[in-house]
Amino acid sequence: SDMALRSKNAQQVWKSTTFAQRRRVLRTLQKYVVSHVDEICLLCAKDSGKTQVDALLGEILTTCEKIRTLLHHGETWLERSPREVNPMMMHKTAYVEYVPLGVLGIIAPWNYPFHNMLNHVLSGIFSGNGVVTKCSEHTSWSSMYFHNICRAALEENGFDPDLVQLCTGMAETGKALVECPHIDKIFFTGSPNVGRHVMKGAAPFLKPVVLELGGKDAMVFCDDVKLKEVIPWAMRGCFQNCGQNCCGVERLFVYESIAKDFINGIKDKVATLRQGCPLGDDVDCGAMVMDQQCDLIQALVDDAVAKGAIVHCGGKRNTTTAGQFYQPTLLSGVTSEMRIWKEEVFGPIMCVVVVPGDNDDVCVNMVNDCPFGLGSSVYSASKSRALAIGSQFNTGMFTANDFGVNYLIQSLPFGGVKESGFGRFAGPEGLRSCCLERSMVIDRIPGVKTTIPGAIDYPMNTTQGMGFGKGLVELFYGDTLWGKVKAIVNLIRHG
């Protein structure tokens, strides 16, 4: 509560800053990030176990692009939005303005500690808000450093660094943030189960929440693809950040006629991925952030194998090196009866599902048979075919012949449906979600204003009031010229 109050006090001044002043702070941040890439990637690798290349791709690139997008488009997205008025209100001007909410409460996950720290801070302060972030207890060490970068950028430009606050701790800390009276909106990224607790905690206060709850994204390879071209996408989609991605590929749908060749072509690539500490020699896959995640992955793989799935490589903890490592795994023969079909894995598992008969309609039904709905992608030699298939997916995002670029295009909103949550961040929709959308109406013509006609003023005369009201309805909504003429006569007579 004390942190939120400090942020709230600083926000009273910050909300009146110009966009030019806010851009200055963001440029300071951008300059620091660009000049400290190696240092930031190393910190991410130390605290979350990812490779430094994965850190560059998932932490640095996405953050820099978010800053660039806000610098170029943020002010335009928050400008007054003019709205049409109807003939009855032709003497009025109507618009929507986007007003800072106050203080945003952020509950950030552990998979990308740098980006998750800055993501909502960037949109929050650019839209005029204060921000209090509860970082994951699993990445508190690096989060403290990244938080201080934000405070330093504010201070460097003459603003109160108390605008942004960081709290660490376990579930009780998150609960306190949700229930804090000085927090005006909650942005949560995490599991569906914890997301429900966040909603429950916010409900007594009618506090709005945005929930990004992960996914089980599908990548589809149609029968007309060239395997040599798509295999690298399957590898990156499944094993980026050791599979610990909200929009990572957890279900790989391969059309039946190419499935055998695909498995034969990718098996050795998965089996020869180098895994180990990302601070030493070159490695392709790092560690799991949480040790208990290895147990969950093992349970899902064991269940799948017991029900007929085939492990081509991997399928168990990596005991050749000390730490929280799970072997990169290729699993085929996955069916809807298995837990791994519908439960989020969040690990280095490539699950191959065969689409029988190379049938597009069957593929759509299989993809949609899932409680999650975040992202998806379809690869085909025909762009129109890929789009026709993907447009039927019940997901918040779709990409044709590419993977993961939705989030690198920061003008697009990011979010999903079903168990993947609701609300959006990024894009104009995400930036405006940090604001109160306030509807405004003012007089357009000097000296011309609305008055209450005597026919509907108190005390009312029912005959006059009804006659006048029906005249208005006929004049503005009737469909004949003669009816409108009679309506004018009625308005004169009863007015």
N, C-alpha and C positions, 0 to 999 in steps of 0.2 A: 504494500500500500504506500509506503514511503517513497519507493522508487517511482511508482506511478504518479504520485503527487509532484515529485520533482520534475518529471517529464511534462506533466500538465502545466505547471507554472512556466516552464520554458516555452511551451507551445503557445502560451498567450501572446508572446512576442513574435514567435516564429510564424504564426498563421498570417501575420500582416506583411511578411517579407514578399518581395517581388520574385517573379520567376527567374529573373536575371541573377538575383542573389542565390537562389536555390541551385541554379545551374553552376554557379561558381563553386559551391560545395561539392557537387557531383564531379566536376572537372578535377578538383583536387584529389578526390578518391580515385578517379580513373588514372590520373598521372601516377599516383602511388602504386596502384595495382600493376600497371604496365612496366614500371621500373623495378618491381619486386616479384616477378613471376616465379623465379626459381625458389625464392624463400617461401612464398605462399604454398607452392606445390609440395615442397618438402614438409612443411608443417601439416598439411592435409594428409600426406603419406604417413607421417609419424603417428598422427592421432586417429586416423580412420583405416589405415592399412591398405589404402588404394595405391596403385602405381602412380608415379609422378606424371606420366603421360595421361592417365585417366583423370588426374587432378587438373591438368591443363585443359583438357577437353570439357570436362563437366563442371569445373569450378571457375576457371579463369575466363574462358571464351564466353560462357553464358552470362557471367556477371558483367564483363566489359560490354557485351552487346546490349544488355539491359540498360546500362548507363548511357550508351550511345543513343539508344531509342528514346529514352526519356529526354535527353538533351535536345534531340531533333524534333520530337513530336509531342512530348508531355504537355507543354503549354497549350498546344492546339487542342489536345484531347480534353483539357479542363476549361476551355473557353465556354462562355455562355452558348447554349444550344437553342437557337430560335425555333419557335414552333408556330405552326399555322393557327390562325384564329378563324372562327366561323363568321358568316355574314351578320349574325346578331351581335357579335362582339368586334365588328370591324373597326371600332374606335379604340381598340385595345392593342397592346403589344404583349406577346407572351414568349417566355423563354424559360429554360432550365439552367440553374447555376449549380456549380459543384463546390460545396463548402466543406472544409476539413471537418472530420468527425470529432477530433480531439486527440485522444491517445489510443493507439492500436496495441492490442496484446498479441504477440506472436509466440506460438509454440512450435519450435523448429525441430526437425528430425536430425539423425546422425549421419546419414549417408553422404551428404555433401556439406561439410561444416562451414566452409568459406561462403559458398553461394547461399546456403540456407540462412546464414547470418545476415548477409547483405541484401538478399532478395526483397524482403518486405520493408527493410529499413529504407531502401532506395525509393520505392513507390510511396512509402508512408511519409517520409520527410518532403519529397517533391510535391506531394498533394497538400502539404501544410500541417501535417500531424506530428505528434510525438509518438515514439515507439518504445515499448518495453518488450524485450525478447526473453523467453525462457528457452535456453539451448538444451540440447540433449545432455543428460548426465554422462553419456558415453564419449562426448567430444567437448567437454567443458574446457579442457586445457587450451586447445587451439581457438575456441570461440572467444575466450577472453582477449586473446591477441587481436583477432579480427574485429571485435567490438571496439577496441581501443583505436583502431584505424578510423572508424566512423567518428568517434569522439574527437580525434585529432583534426579531422577534416573540418568539422564544425568550428572548433576553436581557432584553427588557422585562419578562418575567414571572419572571425569576430563574433561568432554566435555561441550561445550557451551549450556546452557539450551535454548537459543534463537532459537535453531533448531526447537522447537515446539512452536507454538503460538495458542492462543485462542481468538477469537473475539465473542462478544455477540451483540445481537440486533435483529431487525425485518427484514422484507424482503429486505430493502435497503442494509443491511449489507451483505446478501447473494449475492445480485446483484453486489455489489462492489467486492466481492471475485471472482465471476465468471469473471468479466471484468478486474481484476487486471493483468497488464502486467508481473508481477513477478510470477504468478501462471501458472504452466505448464500443469496441468490436474485437472479435477474436478471429485470428487466422491460424488454423491448425493443419499441420501436415503429419500424417502418421497412419496408424492402423484403423480399420473400421470399428474395432472394439473400443479403442480409446476415444475415437471420434464420437461415439455414442455417449461416453461419459462427459465429454466436453459439451455436447448439446444439452445433456441433462443438467450440468452445472450452470449453463448460461440461461436455461429456460426460466427459472424463477425471476430473473432480472429482465426478461425479454431482450436479451443482448444478442445482436446478430452475430452469426458465425459463418466463416468460409471453411469448408472441409475438403482437403485434398487427401484422399485415403488410399492412395496406391492403385495398383492395377494388375492385370494379368494379360498384358497386351499380346495380340495375335500378329504374326507375320505370315503372309500367305505367298507361296511360290506356285504359280500356275504352270501348266504343262508346257507352255511355250517359252519359258525362260531359258537362258543359257546358264547352266550350273556354275561355270567358271566365274561368271559375273556376280551371281547372287550369294555364293558361299561366303565371301568376305563380309557381306551384310549380316548373314546369320551369325557369324562369329562375333562381330561387334555388338549386335543387338542382344545376344545372350550373355556375353562375358565382359562387357564394359562395366567397370567398377565391381567386378566379380559378381555381376548379376544383381547388385544392390541398387536398383533403379526403380523409381515409381513407374516409369514408362519403358522399362526393359522388356525384352521379348521373352515371355514365359510359355508361349504356345507357338510352335512352328508348324503351320499347316502346309504339307507338301502333297501335290497332286500325285495320284497313284502311279501313273505311268513313269514318273521320274523319281519316285521315292527311293527305290533301291540304289540307283546311281547316286542320288544325293547322299545317302548314308555312307556309301562306299567312298565318296569323294571327300566327305568332311570328317570321317572317323579319325584318320591319322592327325588331322589338324587339331582336333580337340585333345587327343591323347598326348600330343607333343607340346601343348601349352606349358610354358615354364611358370612355376608357382613358387613363391617364397617372399622373403622380406623385401619390400620395395625400396629399402634404403641402401641395398648392396648392389649385387650384379643385376644385369638386365632380367626382368621378369615380365610375364604377360598378365598374370593374375596375382593379386595380392591376397589379403586376409579378409575374413569376416569381421565386422565391427564387434559383434556380440558372440560369445562362445555358445550361448544357448541356441543361436540361429543354426549352428551346425547340427544340433540335436533335432531341431524341427525339420531341416532338410533331409536328414537321414530317415526320419519317420515317414516323410512323404515318398522318398525313393523306395524304401522297404515295402510300403503299402502298394506302390505301383508294380513292383516286381512280383509281389505275392499274387497280384491279380493279372499277371501275364505280360507286363512290360519287359523289355530287354535292355540291359545295361551293356553298351558297347565299349565304354571306357569310363573310368572314375567310379562314382557310386559310393564313395566312402570318404571319411576324413583323410587328410593328407598327414601321415605320421612321420614322413621323412624329414620334416622341418618343424621346429618348435613353434607353437603359436596356434591361432584360431584359423586353420586352413581347411577348406573342403575342396576336394579334387574337382576340376572341371569335368563335367559329366555329360555323356551323350546317352539319351534315353529314347527308345522308340517303342512303338506298339502302345502308346498311351491312349486310353479310352475314357469315356465319361463316367465309368464306374469307379474310377480311381480318385483319391483325394487330390492328387496333384493336378487334376483337370480343372478344379475350381478353387483350390486354396492357393494363396500367394506364396511363392517359394522364396523370393528375394535372395537368390543364391546362384552359383555358377552351374545351372542345369539347363541343358538344351533338350526340350521335350518335343519330339517329332510326332506329329499326328498325321496320318495318311488320309487324304480326301478321296473316298472311293469313286471310281468311274470318272475322275477328272471333272466332276459336276460342280458348276459354280453355285447353283442353288443349295446343294447339300453343304458346300463350304460355308455359305452365309449362315445356315442354320447351326452348324457346328461352332462357328465363331461366336455367335450370339448366345449359345448355351453356356453362359458364364455369369456369375453374380457381379463381376466387375465390368467397367466400361470406360477405361481411360483413353488409351491410344490404340492405333492399329495401322497396318500397312499391307499393301498388295503389290506384288511384282508380277508383271506380265509384259510380253512384247507389244501388247496393244494397250495404250494408255486409256482408251475408252473402255476397254474391258475391265481394267484395274479399277477405274472410277465407278463403273456400274456395279462391281462387286462391293467395293468399299463403302459406297453411299448407302448400302443396306445394313451396315454394321451399327449396332447400338453402342456407339462410343462417342466420347467428346471430341476426339481428334482422329484424323486419318491422313495418311500420306501415300501417294502413288509412286512406286519405284524409288523409295527412299526411306530412311529410318531416322527418327529422332529430331528432324529438322523443324518440327512445329515449335519447339521451345527455343530454337536458335533464331526464329523469326519472332521477335518480341512484340511485333504489332498484332500477333494473334493471341487470343485468350487461351489460357491453359487450364484444363479441368476435365472432369468426366461426369458419368451418370452412374446410377445404381450404387453399388458398394464403393465405387470410386469417389463418392462424395458429391458436393454441389458448390456452386459459386465458382468464380474465376479469378485468377491473377494473371498479370501480363496483358498487353494490349490495352486499348481504351477502356474495355469492360473492366479489366483488373484495376486500372488506376482509378477509375470512377467508383469502384467498390470501396475505396478508401474515403469516400466523401458522402455527405448528405446530398441527395439529388433534390434540390428545392425548386418547386414550380413557382414562377413569378409572373404576375400580371400587372401592368401599369398603363396609364392613359397614353395614347399615341398622339392625339392632337391637342395642343394647348388650348385650354378653355372649354374643351369638350369632355364631359364626365357623365358617369351613370347616375341617374336619379331613380327613385322608386315611383313608378306611375301611381296616380291616385286610386286606380281601379284595384290595385293589389296591396295598397297601404292599409295599415290598421287605423280604425276599425274597418273590416272588410264588408263589402256588399257582395253577396254570393253571385247574384245575377251579373253585376258588372265585372266581377273578377273572372268568372268563367267565360264570359263573352270576350273579354280582353285576352285571356289566356288562349282560347281557341283561335282567336285571330292571329296570335303569334305563331301557333303551330301551323296553321294553314298557310300563312305568308312565307315562312321559312322552309316548310317541309312538304307542302302540297305540290302536286305535279301538273296542275293546269293553270293557265294564265287567268282564266275567269275566276277560279278559286282564289287566286292571290289578290285580284281586284276586290272581291267581296271581303277578303280578310282585312284589307286596308280600311274599307268602310266600317267594319266591325271595330277595328282598333280606334278609329276616330270617334265612333258612336259611344263606345264603352270607356274610352280613355278620358 
